[in-house]
């Protein structure tokens, strides 16, 4: 009786290539994520630094508007409308001040130098 011969072929799955590709893409996305965080931190630091003159200007406009209402000055750029009221300018100044302090608190300029 003829013997039946069996032969086996090993099929190696492509899991290692897929795992390597996923790890490489993970590394790329990780680097992109770090870049995005660093860029956001630098931009937040810049914006919080530039908000200080805006806060000062809003307080100055509030005082100027109040002085115009008390007839201490002759002119104010906004003679009618909501921007002619000193309370509006004072509220804008307070909101800008709060926003600047929150932004300053959430940005970490010291951490950027450490990386």
Secondary structure by P-SEA (a helix, b strand, c coil): cbbbbbbbbbbbcaaaaaaaaaaaaaaaaaaaaaaaaaaaaaaaaaaaaaaaaaaaaaaaaaaaaaaaaacccccccccccccccaaaaaaaaaaaaaaaaaaaaaccaaaaaac
